[in-house]
Amino acid sequence: MSTSSQHQNPAFSDGTPNTLAVLGFGKLASAIVRGCISTGFLKASDVVVWARSDARMAQAHALGLKLVDMKTCAHSGNALLLSIKPQFFSELAPQLSVPANTNVISVMAGWTSEQIATRLNVTHVIRAMPNVAAEVQAAVTALSIPKECAAPAREFAQKLFSSVGRVELLHESHLNAATAISSSGIAYLCLFIEALERAALQLGLPNDVAKNLSIDVLQGVAKSASTVAFDAATLRASVTSPNGTTAAALAVLNAGEFSQLITRAAQAAKDRAAELGQANQ
Ligand SMILES: NC(=O)c1ccc[n+]([C@@H]2O[C@H](COP(=O)([O-])OP(=O)(O)OC[C@H]3O[C@@H](n4cnc5c(N)ncnc54)[C@H](OP(=O)(O)O)[C@@H]3O)[C@@H](O)[C@H]2O)c1
């Protein structure tokens, strides 16, 4: 597999950042790039990629993306998407020479925009926290754009993440909380489905029925939630007759402080995100 050392001028020729360089091409970056190509926001030829492993480079090659080495990648796009594992950024940053006006967009958990800007010596860094549903273009991305960021760069970031779902613009001070809800939240819901499946088996349902019913119920709620008038408390109340079956189940969940447990779990995720940020000082 060949890599090209050719690079484009990173300066915004007409004020519009329209080439994307991607450092790290794992699950998330690959989902974002596929989303952008499928919506027509970017062409494959607009995207330059570096990943550490040949396997990831081969995936990028199969999508028709340009493959480059790490150093070339850092100055090959008007926008640079940082999508490597956060623990390796310290090691990589000193090797990268990123033009100061590059529109750096990071999805790395735990690195603040200021920390990244300092390490890369760039003027500003946009931070985004999508979730794994980007793979099916159903993500929600908490997006934090610094106020000094120019309009074209701002618009580029919004379109990039809109290609894989909905974007929620937030101040960076809310990003750790959003991570705890909508990124880590995927795992809480999966744990709930797993528990529901286990309960179904315990109640004597066959394996496939236990799995299907548990997923179907989530899909039903998700579809209801997509309606304008959806309100979780109202829907819950509407299926809870006094002294009925649902009321019996909810009494058990409330006795176990289910809601408080979720709050504590989300707080733990938010605290951990803050700790990771502090470790990068
Ligand atoms: N997945 C999500 O839902 C999600 C949500 C929000 C934020 N994020 C963030 O998105 C980033 C990527 O996550 P992912 O889920 O796509 O992970 P992933 O599939 O494991 O991909 C991680 C990428 O980082 C690269 N990498 C790992 N170790 C490296 C090293 N020592 N030096 C250079 N590159 C290295 C991997 O390279 P090779 O595999 O090529 O070796 C791969 O390209 C992470 O920073 C994560 O915090 C992910």
The ligand as an SDF file (V2000), in Angstrom:
LIG
                    3D

 48 52  0  0  0  0  0  0  0  0999 V2000
  -16.1810    5.2090   19.8410 N   0  0  0  0  0  0  0  0  0  0  0  0
  -16.9120    6.1430   20.4080 C   0  0  0  0  0  0  0  0  0  0  0  0
  -18.1240    5.9800   20.5900 O   0  0  0  0  0  0  0  0  0  0  0  0
  -16.2970    7.4430   20.8450 C   0  0  0  0  0  0  0  0  0  0  0  0
  -17.1450    8.4550   21.3250 C   0  0  0  0  0  0  0  0  0  0  0  0
  -16.5790    9.6650   21.6830 C   0  0  0  0  0  0  0  0  0  0  0  0
  -15.2160    9.8630   21.5690 C   0  0  0  0  0  0  0  0  0  0  0  0
  -14.4270    8.8510   21.1390 N   0  0  0  0  0  0  0  0  0  0  0  0
  -12.9850    9.1120   21.0030 C   0  0  0  0  0  0  0  0  0  0  0  0
  -12.6190    8.8490   19.6680 O   0  0  0  0  0  0  0  0  0  0  0  0
  -11.2550    8.4400   19.6140 C   0  0  0  0  0  0  0  0  0  0  0  0
  -11.1680    7.1800   18.7800 C   0  0  0  0  0  0  0  0  0  0  0  0
  -11.9980    6.2080   19.3500 O   0  0  0  0  0  0  0  0  0  0  0  0
  -12.4330    4.9010   18.5500 P   0  0  0  0  0  0  0  0  0  0  0  0
  -13.6310    4.3830   19.2240 O   0  0  0  0  0  0  0  0  0  0  0  0
  -12.4720    5.1660   17.0860 O   0  0  0  0  0  0  0  0  0  0  0  0
  -11.2050    3.9550   18.9200 O   0  0  0  0  0  0  0  0  0  0  0  0
  -10.5180    2.8140   18.0590 P   0  0  0  0  0  0  0  0  0  0  0  0
  -11.4830    2.1860   17.1260 O   0  0  0  0  0  0  0  0  0  0  0  0
   -9.8050    1.9390   19.0260 O   0  0  0  0  0  0  0  0  0  0  0  0
   -9.4330    3.6330   17.1870 O   0  0  0  0  0  0  0  0  0  0  0  0
   -8.4070    4.3210   17.8260 C   0  0  0  0  0  0  0  0  0  0  0  0
   -7.4180    4.8440   16.8230 C   0  0  0  0  0  0  0  0  0  0  0  0
   -6.2970    5.3150   17.5910 O   0  0  0  0  0  0  0  0  0  0  0  0
   -5.1490    4.6780   17.0910 C   0  0  0  0  0  0  0  0  0  0  0  0
   -4.1280    4.4390   18.1060 N   0  0  0  0  0  0  0  0  0  0  0  0
   -4.1780    3.6170   19.1570 C   0  0  0  0  0  0  0  0  0  0  0  0
   -3.0030    3.6370   19.7960 N   0  0  0  0  0  0  0  0  0  0  0  0
   -2.1870    4.4990   19.1340 C   0  0  0  0  0  0  0  0  0  0  0  0
   -0.8540    4.9430   19.3060 C   0  0  0  0  0  0  0  0  0  0  0  0
   -0.0780    4.5160   20.3030 N   0  0  0  0  0  0  0  0  0  0  0  0
   -0.3800    5.8280   18.4310 N   0  0  0  0  0  0  0  0  0  0  0  0
   -1.1290    6.2550   17.4190 C   0  0  0  0  0  0  0  0  0  0  0  0
   -2.3890    5.8530   17.1910 N   0  0  0  0  0  0  0  0  0  0  0  0
   -2.9080    4.9990   18.0480 C   0  0  0  0  0  0  0  0  0  0  0  0
   -5.6270    3.3660   16.5420 C   0  0  0  0  0  0  0  0  0  0  0  0
   -4.6230    2.9160   15.6650 O   0  0  0  0  0  0  0  0  0  0  0  0
   -4.5140    1.4480   15.0260 P   0  0  0  0  0  0  0  0  0  0  0  0
   -5.7700    0.7090   15.3520 O   0  0  0  0  0  0  0  0  0  0  0  0
   -4.3760    1.7800   13.6020 O   0  0  0  0  0  0  0  0  0  0  0  0
   -3.3130    0.8300   15.6130 O   0  0  0  0  0  0  0  0  0  0  0  0
   -6.9100    3.7910   15.8510 C   0  0  0  0  0  0  0  0  0  0  0  0
   -6.6500    4.3880   14.6080 O   0  0  0  0  0  0  0  0  0  0  0  0
  -10.7950    8.2510   21.0470 C   0  0  0  0  0  0  0  0  0  0  0  0
  -10.0250    9.3700   21.4180 O   0  0  0  0  0  0  0  0  0  0  0  0
  -12.0980    8.2250   21.8480 C   0  0  0  0  0  0  0  0  0  0  0  0
  -11.9130    8.8270   23.1230 O   0  0  0  0  0  0  0  0  0  0  0  0
  -14.9210    7.6460   20.7530 C   0  0  0  0  0  0  0  0  0  0  0  0
  1  2  1  0
  2  3  2  0
  2  4  1  0
  4  5  1  0
  4 48  2  0
  5  6  2  0
  6  7  1  0
  7  8  2  0
  8  9  1  0
  8 48  1  0
  9 10  1  0
  9 46  1  0
 10 11  1  0
 11 12  1  0
 11 44  1  0
 12 13  1  0
 13 14  1  0
 14 15  2  0
 14 16  1  0
 14 17  1  0
 17 18  1  0
 18 19  2  0
 18 20  1  0
 18 21  1  0
 21 22  1  0
 22 23  1  0
 23 24  1  0
 23 42  1  0
 24 25  1  0
 25 26  1  0
 25 36  1  0
 26 27  1  0
 26 35  1  0
 27 28  2  0
 28 29  1  0
 29 30  1  0
 29 35  2  0
 30 31  1  0
 30 32  2  0
 32 33  1  0
 33 34  2  0
 34 35  1  0
 36 37  1  0
 36 42  1  0
 37 38  1  0
 38 39  2  0
 38 40  1  0
 38 41  1  0
 42 43  1  0
 44 45  1  0
 44 46  1  0
 46 47  1  0
M  CHG  2   8   1  16  -1
M  END
$$$$
